């Protein structure tokens, strides 16, 4: 640091997120990040990393606009650089390893005034110049997403530099799915470390670029249930918008025939463009869910459908604009597909259902809408977190009453705020036979009615001749 003597002022990066104390929503993204930019890449591989703002993301996982190779950068940008409402925190899990997922490369680098640049995602530790020694003849570092080579001794112009580049083609679905070998978790299995590491419950899981692969989707849905034996999350996935799903009819057929119909799954089609950037639909949906939950005080009782998203048009996988009207969007919704709709001068997320929904099918009331499904999971997660401290303590009548009063007060507050229509808790003798009590197993019965989603409003306008009387002074005698 330079010597200072005097009074100084400097501008610090904005903390461009709006974290909310006690917010229940925590999106977790699994994918690839440009960790080759970091001084210690190993610290950012297969570990849950909490991100609160854009600058923090650059420090912890690096950043690149090459979202095809580095999918987690898309999520970071969408959450902290969107023009509707920056929102966080999020957790990211990077599976990309600069020792494994690389391809050998070389380049003739122009050296001007002792400095040259490599614009490719080169791994710093792999950079070599024949006949020269790193640290003695030259140094390398990442700056503004590029590798900067600084000559310490004379370098040719241009200088041939060899290096490894990060290569997403080397990342396979099996890397994203991961596993647990002797306690060493990778991929989706790292989700189990989110609560242990950050004391936060993962509630939304997503893996943009990967979840239109059926084996990946199924693995993520499986990992989202009873995380750590307790927590339940929803999964947000994409339907393909390439040649297998480049029309509405194809998307509907693909969803049905491929089995994207899980209750805790929300599927989105197609991709979306925001000015000059293209996002996976799932990324846009997760951001909107997060924003909606924060606006609702952390309780996910409001559907993200019909809420503004930061896009300028839906697009197909090849980037081609694909416009459709509300009737066509509804044809997707009735098959459990969430999409986008243009109304009142803005683009909104459109579709209040999860993937299990199909219009006309027999579906339990609490499973018809995304908000109802998420609210039920939110309640079970909260009860577990709220009363975990009671485990292995004595359960006498005083403790039972304490739980009933505390939980009842909370449920009543949700009803008073319109987040539930009804909520009650009881401790019944029929649910707690002596055989269970002596084993230390107790059951509290909770009755819930979630607040329904106003999927449609119909105003019936009927003609009547009553108004004609006003022509004669309201019907008074002449």
Helices and strands as residue ranges (DSSP letters): E 27-31, G 35-37, G 41-44, E 48-51, H 54-61, H 71-80, E 90-94, E 102-109, E 115-118, G 124-126, E 128-129, E 138-143, E 146-151, E 159-166, G 168-170, H 173-177, E 178-181, E 184-187, G 188-191, H 192-198, E 204-206, H 214-223, E 234-238, H 248-258, E 265-268, E 271-274, E 277-279, H 281-295, E 313-315, H 326-333, E 337-343, E 346-350, G 365-367, H 370-386, G 388-390, H 397-416, E 420-426, H 434-437, E 445-450, G 465-472
